[in-house]
Amino acid sequence: MTPSVLFVCLGNICRSPLAEAAMKAEAARLGLDVEIESAGTGGWHVGDPPDPRAQATARRHGIDISGYRGRQVKAEDFRHFSHIVALDADNLANLKRLQPKDGTASLSLLLDHAGRPGQSVADPYYGDDAGFEVTWREVSAGAAGLAKALTA
């Protein structure tokens, strides 16, 4: 069975699209066959592109995320994806509440896969461009760890 990963933050315009991009890049580098998407627990940005600062950060790392569009987590995601990875503890708690009884996805925090158990990825939304680079480093580390675990 092909693994599938859904990255989740609050609005799906900053951290989770960057995590999706980092994971896609890492999967391509490793030749890993995995389905990768992102979503938010909130619905404010459904249909919106990622934050322009997130797009610029991804672009600096050679990845175009301008075509990504925000979406909200739905019950079917817990049956469709093998892994649902939250970017922070609050969203992980929300996912645990949202998970239907027949949900089969494994839930975790992204930085659990980077040797930083229980830690949240920095939320750059209210900060400056430098915060998006911090977030990029964190999601890249998490993606590398998760990809390694998926190949084991």
N, C-alpha and C positions, 0 to 999 in steps of 0.2 A: 504494500500500500504506500502510495506517495505521501510523504508528510506534508502538512499544510499548517501555516502559521498566520494568525491574525494578531497584529500589534494594536493595542488599545490605549488611548489617552482620553482626555476629557472632550476636546473639540474636534480632533482629527485634522488639525491644520498645522501643527508644529512638530511635536515629538513623534507621534506615531507615523506620520508620513516619512520623517527622516529615518526612523527605525525600519520601515518597509524598504526604503531605498538602500540603506546599509546592508540589510539582509539579502536583497536581490543582488547587490554587488558581490557580497561574500559567497552566495550560492553559485553565482556565475564563475567566480574565481576558483571554486572547488569542484565545479562540474556537478553540483548537487541538484537533483530534480526535486523541487519543492514549490508548492503554491504559496504565494505570499501576498497578503493584503493588509490594510489598516482600517481602523474605524474609531469612533468616539462613543463614549457612554452618553454624551449629550447630543442634542440634535440641532444646535444653533448654526452649524456650518455645513449642513447637508447640501451637497451639490457645489460647494465652494472649492476653489483651488487652495493649495497650501498657502500659508502666510508668505508674503513676498520675501521676508528674511530667511525663511526655511528654504524657499526655492533658490535664493542666492547662495546659501550655504551648500546645498546639494550640488549646485552648478560649480562652485569652487572645487568640489571633489569629483567633478566629471560626470555628474548624474543630473538628468533633467526630470524633475518631478512636476513640471507645470501642467501635465495632463492628469495628474491625480485629482480625485474629487472626494470631498468629505462625505462620509456616510455614518450612520448610527448602528451600533451593535444591535442585532436582532436574535431572537431565540434560535433560529436555524443555524446561526454561527456556531453554537455550542455542540451541534451535531455534525456540522460540515467540517470544521477545522480540527486537526489533531491537537494543536497547541494554540491557546489564546494567552498572549503575553502582555501583561499590563506594564505601563511605564511608571506607575507610582502606586503606593499602598492604597490610596483612596479609590482609585479606579479598580484595583484588584478586589477590594471589598465590595464595590458596586457590582463587579462581574460575578462574584460569589452569590450575591443576592439575586441577580438576573438569571443565573444558570438554571435552566429547566431540569426537572428530575431525570429526564432521559438524555441530558447533555453528556457527551463523552469526551469533550476536550479537556486536556490537561491545562490547568491554570497556573501561571507563575508570574514573577516579576522579571523584567528583562535583565536587571543587574544581578539577579541570582545566577545567571549564566556567565557572568563576568567575574565571579569570585567575590561579589559584594552583596551577599544575601541580605534581603530585607531593605535594601536601599532603593531610593527612587531616582529616576533620571531627572536631572535639573530641568525645570520648566522655564524656557527662555521668553515666554510670551510678553511679560511686563518689563523685560530688560532691553539691553542693546544688542547689536550684532554679535558682540563677543560671546554672549550667552548661548547663541546658536552654535558656535564652534565647540563650546563645552558640551552641549547636548549631542553634537555630532560625534565627538570622541566617545561619549558614554554609549550611545546607541551602536556605534561601530564595535566597541569592545563586547557589548552584549550579543550582537549579531554573530561575531566571530565565535564566541563561546557556545551559542545555541547551534550554529551550523556544525561545529565540531561534535556536539552531543548527538545531532541528528545523523551524523555519519558513523557513529560508533555502533 
